[in-house]
């Protein structure tokens, strides 16, 4: 994990459960909470999110007829440190975001590196189509 004094561009994939984010109450604070929880986990100041240091892509929810279990928030970390990166060389990481019994968001790293690598490969089919540091704007990021 990078410290707040280091600049290390990479793409972070946050994997969230749809059933833990009620669609009628979804809003920026819910996504912001997940992003800030990751930043805290990564030992980075949570203020970096509001300052726009990282770019946020949010996977849209599927149509109601589709049984969607997960959705993803993708962070382009230290977005201004590079432009037009080769995604083949850019580091990618994936983390679960879950709610505990009290409803508090928690970052849960994948224990099995093979599972993590497999999910990153599968997700890159989608995430590599997202331009670096651009995409769906969720706030001033």
C-alpha positions as CSV (number, residue, x, y, z in Angstrom):
1,X,0.0,0.0,0.0
2,X,1.3,3.5,-0.9
3,X,1.8,6.2,1.7
4,X,0.3,9.6,1.3
5,X,3.7,11.1,0.2
6,X,4.1,8.7,-2.7
7,X,2.6,9.0,-6.1
8,X,1.9,5.6,-7.6
9,X,-0.6,5.5,-10.5
10,X,-2.7,2.3,-10.6
11,X,-6.2,1.2,-11.2
12,X,-8.2,0.0,-8.1
13,X,-11.3,-2.1,-8.5
14,X,-13.7,-2.0,-5.6
15,X,-16.2,-4.9,-5.7
16,X,-19.5,-4.2,-3.9
17,X,-22.6,-6.3,-3.4
18,X,-25.8,-4.8,-4.9
19,X,-27.9,-6.0,-2.0
20,X,-25.8,-4.0,0.4
21,X,-26.5,-0.8,-1.5
22,X,-30.3,-0.2,-1.8
23,X,-31.1,1.2,-5.2
24,X,-33.6,3.7,-3.9
25,X,-31.1,5.2,-1.4
26,X,-28.1,5.1,-3.7
27,X,-26.4,8.4,-4.0
28,X,-23.0,9.9,-3.9
29,X,-22.5,9.6,-0.2
30,X,-22.8,5.8,-0.4
31,X,-20.1,5.6,-3.1
32,X,-18.0,8.2,-1.4
33,X,-18.1,6.2,1.8
34,X,-16.8,3.1,0.0
35,X,-14.1,5.2,-1.7
36,X,-13.0,6.9,1.5
37,X,-13.0,3.5,3.3
38,X,-10.6,2.2,0.7
39,X,-8.4,5.3,0.9
40,X,-8.2,4.9,4.7
41,X,-7.4,1.2,4.3
42,X,-4.6,2.1,1.8
43,X,-3.2,4.7,4.4
44,X,-4.0,7.6,2.2
45,X,-5.8,10.8,3.3
46,X,-9.6,10.5,2.7
47,X,-9.4,14.2,1.6
48,X,-7.7,13.0,-1.6
49,X,-11.2,12.0,-2.9
50,X,-12.7,15.4,-2.4
51,X,-9.6,17.1,-3.8
52,X,-10.0,15.1,-7.1
53,X,-6.6,13.4,-6.9
54,X,-8.2,10.1,-8.2
55,X,-10.7,9.6,-10.9
56,X,-13.9,7.5,-10.2
57,X,-15.7,5.3,-12.7
58,X,-18.9,3.7,-11.4
59,X,-20.3,0.6,-13.1
60,X,-24.0,1.2,-13.9
61,X,-26.6,-1.1,-12.5
62,X,-28.1,-3.7,-14.8
63,X,-31.7,-3.8,-15.9
64,X,-34.1,-5.1,-13.2
65,X,-34.6,-8.4,-15.1
66,X,-31.0,-9.2,-14.7
67,X,-29.9,-10.8,-11.3
68,X,-26.9,-8.6,-10.7
69,X,-25.0,-9.6,-7.5
70,X,-22.0,-7.3,-7.7
71,X,-21.1,-3.8,-9.1
72,X,-17.8,-2.1,-9.2
73,X,-16.3,1.3,-8.5
74,X,-13.0,1.8,-10.3
75,X,-10.4,4.3,-9.1
76,X,-7.7,5.7,-11.3
77,X,-5.2,6.5,-8.5
78,X,-3.0,9.5,-8.8
79,X,-4.7,10.3,-12.2
80,X,-2.5,13.3,-13.0
81,X,0.8,11.5,-12.6
82,X,0.5,9.9,-16.0
83,X,-1.5,10.3,-19.2
84,X,-2.6,7.6,-21.7
85,X,-1.0,4.7,-19.8
86,X,-0.6,1.2,-21.3
87,X,-3.1,-0.8,-19.3
88,X,-0.9,-3.9,-19.9
89,X,1.7,-2.3,-17.7
90,X,-0.5,-0.4,-15.2
91,X,-0.9,-2.1,-11.9
92,X,-4.4,-3.3,-11.1
93,X,-5.7,-4.3,-7.6
94,X,-9.1,-5.5,-6.5
95,X,-10.8,-5.4,-3.1
96,X,-14.2,-6.3,-1.7
97,X,-16.2,-3.7,0.1
98,X,-18.8,-5.2,2.5
99,X,-21.0,-4.0,5.3
100,X,-20.7,-5.6,8.7
101,X,-23.7,-6.4,11.0
102,X,-23.9,-2.7,12.0
103,X,-23.9,-1.5,8.4
104,X,-20.3,-0.2,8.6
105,X,-18.4,-0.5,5.3
106,X,-15.2,-2.7,5.5
107,X,-12.4,-3.3,3.0
108,X,-11.7,-7.0,2.6
109,X,-8.6,-8.0,0.6
110,X,-8.8,-11.2,-1.3
111,X,-6.9,-13.9,0.6
112,X,-6.2,-16.1,-2.4
113,X,-3.9,-14.2,-4.9
114,X,-5.0,-16.6,-7.7
115,X,-8.6,-15.6,-7.1
116,X,-7.7,-11.9,-7.1
117,X,-5.6,-12.2,-10.3
118,X,-8.5,-14.1,-12.0
119,X,-11.0,-11.5,-11.1
120,X,-8.7,-8.6,-12.3
121,X,-8.3,-10.4,-15.6
122,X,-12.0,-10.8,-16.0
123,X,-12.7,-7.2,-15.0
124,X,-10.1,-5.8,-17.3
125,X,-12.3,-6.7,-20.3
126,X,-14.6,-3.9,-19.0
127,X,-12.1,-1.6,-17.2
128,X,-9.6,-1.4,-20.0
129,X,-12.3,0.3,-22.1
130,X,-12.5,3.2,-19.6
131,X,-10.2,6.1,-20.4
132,X,-7.6,6.9,-17.8
133,X,-8.7,9.6,-15.5
134,X,-12.0,10.2,-17.4
135,X,-15.4,8.8,-17.6
136,X,-18.6,9.0,-15.5
137,X,-18.2,12.0,-13.2
138,X,-19.6,11.4,-9.7
139,X,-18.5,14.7,-8.3
140,X,-15.6,17.1,-8.7
141,X,-13.1,14.3,-9.3
